[in-house]
C-alpha cells in the first residue's frame, strides 16, 4: 500500500507563513487606499487565496482526493461571492 501522506518539510511551512503575512499586509494596504466597491472584491479575493493556501498546505488538503479538493475550493469561492454580493447590495442601498 502506497503512503500518499508524505510529511511536509518545515521550509514549506515558513514559506506559507511568509506569503500569508505579505497577503495580510496587502489586505491592510488595500483597505486604506481603495474605493469601497473595489476594496470589498479585492479583500475577498485575497482572503480566498489565503484560505486556499491554509487548506491545501497547512491542513493537507493537497493530499486528499481530487473531488474533495475541488468541492472545498468551490465552496470557498461561492461563499466569497455571496459575501461580496451582500456587501455590494448594502453599499448601493
N, C-alpha and C positions, 0 to 999 in steps of 0.2 A: 504494500500500500504506500502510495506516494504522499509525502508530507508537504501539503500546499501552504502551510502556515510557517513560513521561514521567519526567523527573527529579523526585526528591523534594526539596522545599526543606529547607534546614538547620534552619529553625524546627521542622519536624516531628521531626527527629532529637533536638533539645533537649527537646521536649515528651515524647517517648517515654522519653528518659533520665530526666526528672523523674518520670514515672509509675512507671518501673521502680524508681527509688530509693525512692519513697514505699511501693511494694508490698514492697520489701525490708525497710523499717523496720516495716511492719505485720506481716510474717512474723516478724521478731525479737520484736516485742511479743507476738504470739500464742504463740510458743514459750515465753515466760516466764510467761504467766498462765493459759493454758487447760489443761483436763484432757487426759489422754493421747489418748483416742479422738477427741474434738473437735479436738484440736490437729493430729492427722495429716490429717484431712479438710480442715481449713481451710488448712493449709500446702500440701497438694496442689492445692487449688483455686486458691490464689494463684500457685503455680508454673505451673499450666496457663494462667492468664491472662498471666503474664509470657512464657511460651513462645509463646503465640499472638501477643502484641504483637511479639516479636522476629521470628517467622516472617513475619507479614503485612507489617510495615513495614520492618524493617531488612534482611530477606532478600528483600523484594519479592515475597512470595507473593501479595499483593493484585493483582498484575498478571498472574498466571498464570490458567489456565483454571479455571472453577468446579469441575469434577470433581476436579481435582488439589488444590484448596484444601480441599474437603470431605474428601477422603481423608486429607490430612495432619492436619487438625484432629481428625478422628475417631480417628486413630491416637494422638494425644496424649491424648485423653480416655480411651481404652481402656488405655493404659499407666498413666495416673494411677489408674484404678480398680483395676488389678491390683496396683499397689504399695500402694494403700490397703488392699485386702483382705489382702495379705500382712502388713502391719503389724497389722491387726485380728486376724488369726489368731495372730500371735506374742504379742500383748497378752493374749488370752483363754486362753492355754495354762496 
